[in-house]
Amino acid sequence: MTPQYLWLLIFGIVLFIITTDENVAKAFFYVIELAKTNIRKQWWWMTQNPANPVVKYMMYRKNLKLAKELRAKIDKYYEENK
């Protein structure tokens, strides 16, 4: 038996159980939603965690740009009020 037929058999049995029992279908849906939520949580943590060097660099660049803009506004304010 090739692996393709084995997977087809496994998915066929799971599909049969899901279609015949409503509670199993609900449980399957909840497990899929839980997996999606955990994947989104991990993705958010990887892209927002300040311990990540890439995120650190992106925060540094964003803050540097903001500092330059604020410095320009402050200098412009003092030039106008001299």
N, C-alpha and C positions, 0 to 999 in steps of 0.2 A: 504494500500500500504506500503510495507516494505521499509526501507531506501535504500536498494540495488537497488530496482526498480526505486526509485526516482532519485538516482545518475545515473543509466543507462539512464533514460529518459533525464536528463539534459545534460549528455555527448553526447547522440545521437543527440539532437537538436543542440548543439554546433558543433559537427562534420558535421552535415548536412549543417549548415550555412557556415562553413569553406570550405567545398568542393564545394558549389554552387557559392560563391562570392570570387573572387581572392583578392580583397582589404581586406576583412576580414581575409583571410589567411595570407596576409602580415602583417596586424596589429597584429594578434595572434603571428606570428613569432617574431615580434619586441618586443612584451610584454614579451615573454618567454626569449629573449636575455637580455632585461632590468632586468628581475628578476635574471637571472644567474649572470649578472654583479654586481648587488647590493649584492647578496649573497657572491660573491668572494671578494668584497670590505669590507664587514663586517667581513669575515673570516680573511682577511689580517690585518684589524685593530685590531681584537682580538688577533692575534698572534704576532703582531709587536709593539703594543702600550706599551711604557715604563711605563705607569701608572699601567699596569697589573703586579701583584706581581710575577707571574710565569715567565713572560718575563724578569722582573727585575733580578730574580735569574739566569736565563739562561745567560743574558748579564754579570752578575757578574762573573759567573763561566768561561765564555769565556774570559773575560778580565783578570781574575786571571791566567788562563793558559797562556795567551799571555805575561803577566808580568813575569811569571816564566821563560818562554823561553827567553825573552829579557834579563832578569837578568843573566841567564846562559851564553848567548852570550857575554854580557858585561864583566862578570867575566873572561871568557875564553880569551877575547881580552886583558884584563889587565894582566893576567897571562903570556901570550905570549910576551908582550911588557915590562915586568919588567926588 
